[in-house]
């Protein structure tokens, strides 16, 4: 693992500290890693959705070889 220093506004640091105090995360670092992981997953989901839309359009254009999403 690599250590990275991050500067955040005081309000964000207070929110992170609140989450740690509430037991949502073990530490600020844990919170930040989790938030980054969730962001990565959201971006992967968006890319997957875009691919599905492209493939569905291809299916509409080529109904003899592909099935549109709406028909599944």
N, CA, C and O atoms as a GROMACS GRO file, in nm:
protein
  288
    1UNK      N    1   0.084  -0.118   0.000
    1UNK     CA    2   0.000   0.000   0.000
    1UNK      C    3   0.089   0.124   0.000
    1UNK      O    4   0.201   0.122   0.050
    2UNK      N    5   0.037   0.232  -0.056
    2UNK     CA    6   0.110   0.358  -0.063
    2UNK      C    7   0.040   0.461   0.023
    2UNK      O    8  -0.083   0.469   0.023
    3UNK      N    9   0.117   0.538   0.096
    3UNK     CA   10   0.059   0.643   0.180
    3UNK      C   11   0.044   0.770   0.098
    3UNK      O   12   0.136   0.810   0.027
    4UNK      N   13  -0.074   0.834   0.110
    4UNK     CA   14  -0.102   0.958   0.038
    4UNK      C   15  -0.155   1.059   0.138
    4UNK      O   16  -0.244   1.028   0.218
    5UNK      N   17  -0.102   1.179   0.132
    5UNK     CA   18  -0.151   1.285   0.219
    5UNK      C   19  -0.259   1.363   0.145
    5UNK      O   20  -0.242   1.399   0.029
    6UNK      N   21  -0.370   1.388   0.214
    6UNK     CA   22  -0.482   1.458   0.152
    6UNK      C   23  -0.521   1.576   0.240
    6UNK      O   24  -0.532   1.564   0.362
    7UNK      N   25  -0.542   1.690   0.176
    7UNK     CA   26  -0.590   1.807   0.249
    7UNK      C   27  -0.737   1.825   0.215
    7UNK      O   28  -0.775   1.824   0.098
    8UNK      N   29  -0.818   1.840   0.318
    8UNK     CA   30  -0.962   1.860   0.298
    8UNK      C   31  -1.006   1.980   0.380
    8UNK      O   32  -0.941   2.017   0.478
    9UNK      N   33  -1.118   2.041   0.339
    9UNK     CA   34  -1.173   2.150   0.420
    9UNK      C   35  -1.209   2.102   0.560
    9UNK      O   36  -1.237   1.984   0.581
   10UNK      N   37  -1.207   2.193   0.656
   10UNK     CA   38  -1.237   2.157   0.795
   10UNK      C   39  -1.372   2.088   0.809
   10UNK      O   40  -1.387   1.996   0.889
   11UNK      N   41  -1.471   2.133   0.731
   11UNK     CA   42  -1.605   2.074   0.741
   11UNK      C   43  -1.602   1.925   0.706
   11UNK      O   44  -1.670   1.845   0.770
   12UNK      N   45  -1.525   1.890   0.605
   12UNK     CA   46  -1.516   1.750   0.565
   12UNK      C   47  -1.444   1.669   0.673
   12UNK      O   48  -1.486   1.558   0.706
   13UNK      N   49  -1.338   1.725   0.728
   13UNK     CA   50  -1.265   1.656   0.836
   13UNK      C   51  -1.357   1.635   0.956
   13UNK      O   52  -1.353   1.529   1.019
   14UNK      N   53  -1.440   1.734   0.988
   14UNK     CA   54  -1.535   1.719   1.098
   14UNK      C   55  -1.636   1.609   1.069
   14UNK      O   56  -1.671   1.530   1.157
   15UNK      N   57  -1.682   1.603   0.945
   15UNK     CA   58  -1.778   1.499   0.906
   15UNK      C   59  -1.713   1.361   0.916
   15UNK      O   60  -1.774   1.267   0.967
   16UNK      N   61  -1.589   1.349   0.868
   16UNK     CA   62  -1.517   1.222   0.879
   16UNK      C   63  -1.502   1.182   1.025
   16UNK      O   64  -1.524   1.066   1.061
   17UNK      N   65  -1.465   1.277   1.109
   17UNK     CA   66  -1.449   1.249   1.252
   17UNK      C   67  -1.581   1.205   1.315
   17UNK      O   68  -1.584   1.117   1.401
   18UNK      N   69  -1.691   1.268   1.272
   18UNK     CA   70  -1.823   1.230   1.323
   18UNK      C   71  -1.855   1.086   1.286
   18UNK      O   72  -1.904   1.009   1.369
   19UNK      N   73  -1.827   1.050   1.162
   19UNK     CA   74  -1.853   0.914   1.116
   19UNK      C   75  -1.770   0.812   1.193
   19UNK      O   76  -1.817   0.703   1.226
   20UNK      N   77  -1.644   0.848   1.221
   20UNK     CA   78  -1.557   0.759   1.299
   20UNK      C   79  -1.614   0.745   1.440
   20UNK      O   80  -1.622   0.635   1.494
   21UNK      N   81  -1.652   0.858   1.500
   21UNK     CA   82  -1.708   0.855   1.636
   21UNK      C   83  -1.836   0.772   1.643
   21UNK      O   84  -1.860   0.703   1.742
   22UNK      N   85  -1.918   0.780   1.537
   22UNK     CA   86  -2.042   0.702   1.532
   22UNK      C   87  -2.018   0.554   1.506
   22UNK      O   88  -2.110   0.472   1.519
   23UNK      N   89  -1.896   0.519   1.471
   23UNK     CA   90  -1.862   0.380   1.446
   23UNK      C   91  -1.883   0.335   1.302
   23UNK      O   92  -1.874   0.216   1.272
   24UNK      N   93  -1.911   0.429   1.214
   24UNK     CA   94  -1.930   0.392   1.073
   24UNK      C   95  -1.799   0.346   1.010
   24UNK      O   96  -1.797   0.259   0.923
   25UNK      N   97  -1.690   0.406   1.057
   25UNK     CA   98  -1.556   0.373   1.007
   25UNK      C   99  -1.461   0.363   1.124
   25UNK      O  100  -1.485   0.419   1.231
   26UNK      N  101  -1.350   0.290   1.103
   26UNK     CA  102  -1.250   0.275   1.208
   26UNK      C  103  -1.162   0.398   1.222
   26UNK      O  104  -1.110   0.427   1.330
   27UNK      N  105  -1.145   0.470   1.109
   27UNK     CA  106  -1.055   0.586   1.109
   27UNK      C  107  -1.089   0.675   0.990
   27UNK      O  108  -1.168   0.638   0.903
   28UNK      N  109  -1.029   0.792   0.987
   28UNK     CA  110  -1.044   0.881   0.872
   28UNK      C  111  -0.996   0.809   0.746
   28UNK      O  112  -1.060   0.814   0.641
   29UNK      N  113  -0.883   0.744   0.760
   29UNK     CA  114  -0.825   0.672   0.646
   29UNK      C  115  -0.921   0.566   0.593
   29UNK      O  116  -0.940   0.553   0.472
   30UNK      N  117  -0.982   0.492   0.684
   30UNK     CA  118  -1.078   0.389   0.644
   30UNK      C  119  -1.197   0.452   0.571
   30UNK      O  120  -1.244   0.398   0.471
   31UNK      N  121  -1.244   0.566   0.620
   31UNK     CA  122  -1.356   0.636   0.556
   31UNK      C  123  -1.319   0.680   0.416
   31UNK      O  124  -1.397   0.660   0.322
   32UNK      N  125  -1.203   0.738   0.400
   32UNK     CA  126  -1.160   0.787   0.269
   32UNK      C  127  -1.142   0.672   0.172
   32UNK      O  128  -1.182   0.682   0.056
   33UNK      N  129  -1.081   0.562   0.217
   33UNK     CA  130  -1.064   0.445   0.130
   33UNK      C  131  -1.199   0.390   0.086
   33UNK      O  132  -1.216   0.352  -0.030
   34UNK      N  133  -1.295   0.384   0.178
   34UNK     CA  134  -1.428   0.334   0.146
   34UNK      C  135  -1.497   0.424   0.046
   34UNK      O  136  -1.559   0.376  -0.050
   35UNK      N  137  -1.488   0.554   0.066
   35UNK     CA  138  -1.550   0.651  -0.025
   35UNK      C  139  -1.490   0.638  -0.164
   35UNK      O  140  -1.564   0.643  -0.263
   36UNK      N  141  -1.360   0.623  -0.174
   36UNK     CA  142  -1.296   0.606  -0.305
   36UNK      C  143  -1.342   0.476  -0.371
   36UNK      O  144  -1.368   0.474  -0.491
   37UNK      N  145  -1.351   0.370  -0.293
   37UNK     CA  146  -1.396   0.242  -0.347
   37UNK      C  147  -1.539   0.253  -0.400
   37UNK      O  148  -1.570   0.202  -0.507
   38UNK      N  149  -1.627   0.320  -0.324
   38UNK     CA  150  -1.765   0.339  -0.369
   38UNK      C  151  -1.771   0.421  -0.496
   38UNK      O  152  -1.851   0.392  -0.585
   39UNK      N  153  -1.686   0.522  -0.507
   39UNK     CA  154  -1.680   0.604  -0.628
   39UNK      C  155  -1.636   0.520  -0.747
   39UNK      O  156  -1.693   0.529  -0.856
   40UNK      N  157  -1.533   0.437  -0.726
   40UNK     CA  158  -1.486   0.350  -0.834
   40UNK      C  159  -1.597   0.256  -0.880
   40UNK      O  160  -1.615   0.237  -1.000
   41UNK      N  161  -1.671   0.198  -0.787
   41UNK     CA  162  -1.780   0.108  -0.822
   41UNK      C  163  -1.890   0.182  -0.899
   41UNK      O  164  -1.946   0.129  -0.994
   42UNK      N  165  -1.919   0.304  -0.858
   42UNK     CA  166  -2.020   0.384  -0.928
   42UNK      C  167  -1.977   0.411  -1.072
   42UNK      O  168  -2.059   0.403  -1.163
   43UNK      N  169  -1.850   0.442  -1.091
   43UNK     CA  170  -1.800   0.468  -1.226
   43UNK      C  171  -1.803   0.341  -1.312
   43UNK      O  172  -1.836   0.347  -1.430
   44UNK      N  173  -1.770   0.228  -1.253
   44UNK     CA  174  -1.777   0.100  -1.326
   44UNK      C  175  -1.922   0.071  -1.367
   44UNK      O  176  -1.948   0.024  -1.478
   45UNK      N  177  -2.014   0.100  -1.276
   45UNK     CA  178  -2.156   0.078  -1.306
   45UNK      C  179  -2.201   0.169  -1.419
   45UNK      O  180  -2.274   0.126  -1.509
   46UNK      N  181  -2.158   0.294  -1.417
   46UNK     CA  182  -2.193   0.387  -1.524
   46UNK      C  183  -2.139   0.340  -1.658
   46UNK      O  184  -2.210   0.345  -1.759
   47UNK      N  185  -2.016   0.292  -1.660
   47UNK     CA  186  -1.956   0.242  -1.785
   47UNK      C  187  -2.031   0.119  -1.834
   47UNK      O  188  -2.055   0.104  -1.954
   48UNK      N  189  -2.068   0.031  -1.742
   48UNK     CA  190  -2.143  -0.089  -1.779
   48UNK      C  191  -2.279  -0.049  -1.838
   48UNK      O  192  -2.322  -0.106  -1.939
   49UNK      N  193  -2.345   0.047  -1.776
   49UNK     CA  194  -2.474   0.094  -1.825
   49UNK      C  195  -2.460   0.153  -1.965
   49UNK      O  196  -2.541   0.126  -2.053
   50UNK      N  197  -2.356   0.234  -1.986
   50UNK     CA  198  -2.333   0.291  -2.120
   50UNK      C  199  -2.313   0.181  -2.224
   50UNK      O  200  -2.363   0.191  -2.335
   51UNK      N  201  -2.239   0.077  -2.186
   51UNK     CA  202  -2.216  -0.034  -2.277
   51UNK      C  203  -2.348  -0.104  -2.309
   51UNK      O  204  -2.372  -0.141  -2.424
   52UNK      N  205  -2.432  -0.124  -2.208
   52UNK     CA  206  -2.562  -0.187  -2.232
   52UNK      C  207  -2.648  -0.104  -2.327
   52UNK      O  208  -2.716  -0.160  -2.414
   53UNK      N  209  -2.645   0.025  -2.311
   53UNK     CA  210  -2.722   0.113  -2.400
   53UNK      C  211  -2.669   0.102  -2.543
   53UNK      O  212  -2.747   0.091  -2.637
   54UNK      N  213  -2.536   0.103  -2.559
   54UNK     CA  214  -2.478   0.088  -2.693
   54UNK      C  215  -2.518  -0.044  -2.756
   54UNK      O  216  -2.556  -0.050  -2.872
   55UNK      N  217  -2.509  -0.151  -2.676
   55UNK     CA  218  -2.542  -0.283  -2.729
   55UNK      C  219  -2.690  -0.293  -2.762
   55UNK      O  220  -2.727  -0.360  -2.859
   56UNK      N  221  -2.774  -0.228  -2.685
   56UNK     CA  222  -2.917  -0.231  -2.713
   56UNK      C  223  -2.946  -0.159  -2.845
   56UNK      O  224  -3.030  -0.204  -2.923
   57UNK      N  225  -2.878  -0.047  -2.868
   57UNK     CA  226  -2.895   0.024  -2.995
   57UNK      C  227  -2.846  -0.062  -3.111
   57UNK      O  228  -2.909  -0.064  -3.217
   58UNK      N  229  -2.736  -0.131  -3.090
   58UNK     CA  230  -2.686  -0.222  -3.193
   58UNK      C  231  -2.788  -0.332  -3.220
   58UNK      O  232  -2.807  -0.373  -3.335
   59UNK      N  233  -2.852  -0.379  -3.115
   59UNK     CA  234  -2.953  -0.484  -3.132
   59UNK      C  235  -3.072  -0.434  -3.212
   59UNK      O  236  -3.127  -0.506  -3.295
   60UNK      N  237  -3.111  -0.310  -3.189
   60UNK     CA  238  -3.222  -0.252  -3.266
   60UNK      C  239  -3.185  -0.240  -3.414
   60UNK      O  240  -3.268  -0.260  -3.502
   61UNK      N  241  -3.057  -0.208  -3.438
   61UNK     CA  242  -3.011  -0.192  -3.576
   61UNK      C  243  -2.986  -0.327  -3.644
   61UNK      O  244  -2.990  -0.336  -3.766
   62UNK      N  245  -2.961  -0.430  -3.566
   62UNK     CA  246  -2.931  -0.564  -3.618
   62UNK      C  247  -3.018  -0.669  -3.549
   62UNK      O  248  -2.965  -0.757  -3.481
   63UNK      N  249  -3.149  -0.661  -3.564
   63UNK     CA  250  -3.238  -0.753  -3.491
   63UNK      C  251  -3.219  -0.899  -3.528
   63UNK      O  252  -3.258  -0.987  -3.452
   64UNK      N  253  -3.159  -0.925  -3.643
   64UNK     CA  254  -3.140  -1.065  -3.683
   64UNK      C  255  -3.030  -1.134  -3.602
   64UNK      O  256  -3.026  -1.257  -3.596
   65UNK      N  257  -2.941  -1.056  -3.540
   65UNK     CA  258  -2.832  -1.119  -3.466
   65UNK      C  259  -2.829  -1.084  -3.317
   65UNK      O  260  -2.769  -1.157  -3.238
   66UNK      N  261  -2.894  -0.973  -3.278
   66UNK     CA  262  -2.890  -0.931  -3.138
   66UNK      C  263  -3.033  -0.905  -3.088
   66UNK      O  264  -3.123  -0.873  -3.166
   67UNK      N  265  -3.050  -0.919  -2.956
   67UNK     CA  266  -3.181  -0.898  -2.894
   67UNK      C  267  -3.177  -0.769  -2.813
   67UNK      O  268  -3.089  -0.755  -2.728
   68UNK      N  269  -3.270  -0.675  -2.836
   68UNK     CA  270  -3.271  -0.551  -2.757
   68UNK      C  271  -3.299  -0.580  -2.610
   68UNK      O  272  -3.366  -0.678  -2.578
   69UNK      N  273  -3.248  -0.497  -2.520
   69UNK     CA  274  -3.268  -0.514  -2.377
   69UNK      C  275  -3.416  -0.519  -2.341
   69UNK      O  276  -3.456  -0.594  -2.252
   70UNK      N  277  -3.496  -0.441  -2.408
   70UNK     CA  278  -3.638  -0.435  -2.377
   70UNK      C  279  -3.708  -0.569  -2.394
   70UNK      O  280  -3.813  -0.591  -2.335
   71UNK      N  281  -3.651  -0.657  -2.472
   71UNK     CA  282  -3.714  -0.787  -2.498
   71UNK      C  283  -3.670  -0.895  -2.401
   71UNK      O  284  -3.718  -1.008  -2.408
   72UNK      N  285  -3.582  -0.862  -2.313
   72UNK     CA  286  -3.531  -0.962  -2.216
   72UNK      C  287  -3.617  -0.964  -2.093
   72UNK      O  288  -3.591  -1.041  -2.001
   0.00000   0.00000   0.00000
